[in-house]
Structures are given as C-alpha cells and as structure tokens.
Amino acid sequence: MARETIVEIAMTYLPDIGGGETHLRDLIEYISRFYKTVVITMKPYQANRGNPPIMEIAKRITVIRSPDL
C-alpha cells in the first residue's frame, strides 16, 4: 500500500511560541508516525527568534516557510 503525504497549512509554527504552535507540533509529530508530513507556514513573527531556514527536513517532517506571506 502506498503511503500518502499530509500537507498542513498554518499561519504560525515553531519557533513561534504559543498554544496553537504547541498543539500543531504535537499533532504533526503524531501524524508523521504514519505519513510523510509537510507543514507550509510563514516566517516567525518574533524577530528575536532568529532567521530559520526556508526549508527544514527532519525524519518524515518537512517545514516550508514562505518569507512573503
């Protein structure tokens, strides 16, 4: 059976900190046990969070940050 890819589109994601970001992190970690997962988000709101890369790949999770959203 072929594995599917789940795409999650979110306004914020880590390294921003908050309830929504924490919940989404937990959800993505759970889903990635069964499916390849892609998170499409924008760059962090907080300037002091540094400048994370536009694309991060870790295990079965890919995070794509759009600098223009």
C-alpha angles and dihedrals in degrees: 000000000000119000118236129221120233117210118200119191114200135168092222135020136160134341084044109086125224145100095280093049092048093048091048091049090053092046093048092048090052096045092047089064088071106021140033103256132206123191117197113195142141130261116284118281094220112078091202090064090081126235108297118200119271090239128029125181120192122165105308097342124093119187118197118189119197111209092199102055 
